[in-house]
Amino acid sequence: MSSTGNYISASQVADLNTYQSTDDLINGLSDGLGDATTIAASDLRQGLSAAEKVLYNREDRRNYKQAIIIYASEYSLVNNYDPKPAADRLKYAGIQIITVAVNHNNDRYLLDKLSHIASPGFNFSTFDSNLVSEVQGALFSSKTFLEPDFLVNCFCPDHWTQCRADFNDQTSHKYGVCVTSSGLRGAWAKKFALIYW
């Protein structure tokens, strides 16, 4: 777990080893949020770039599934820079992005814009009645969590994919099993089955 501050310019607040317990995390985030009330604008693109640097600068963390959780109360293009290309680059690299729209009047514009930043199905709002369970479900997935049932923590090897209920729908239920296609023709599969059965 790492955190970055993202107001006009982004800065790293803590690296991936700073928080060693839930209490450390809560205290660290609370301390960092103290400055948020005095800042009028934020640059989501800068925040994504700072998070990307934290993730890419740790060679010893390559074997972990990576996710970025964004809490945003506004969506604006700072200096006409759109954060979507940075988000797309991260998602293409296999990093899951979870967004939470922090809005006080259920602003559909904010939720819609953040949905373009988020990985499919990972866009939430503070108006969601079970927000904590949804974010936890997005990270860890379990039958005990409510929708959506994603597995950010399922780590499939290269050229494998996570088994899901509907392979044509990225947001369909995902299982903790990795699958890959094989170059074997059907005749070989039949012959193999006949030998062993």
Buried (B, 14 or more C-beta within 10 A) or exposed (E): BBBBBBBEEBEBBBEBEBBEEEEEBEEBBEEBEEEEEEEEEBBBBBBBBBBBEBBBEBEEBEEEBBBBBBBBBBBEEBEEEBBBEBBEEBBEEEBBBBBBBBBEEEBEEBBEBBBBBBBBBBBBBEBBEEEEBBBBBBBBBEEEBEEBBBBBBBBBEEEEBBBBEEEEEEBBBBBEEBEEEEEEEEEEEEEEEEEEE
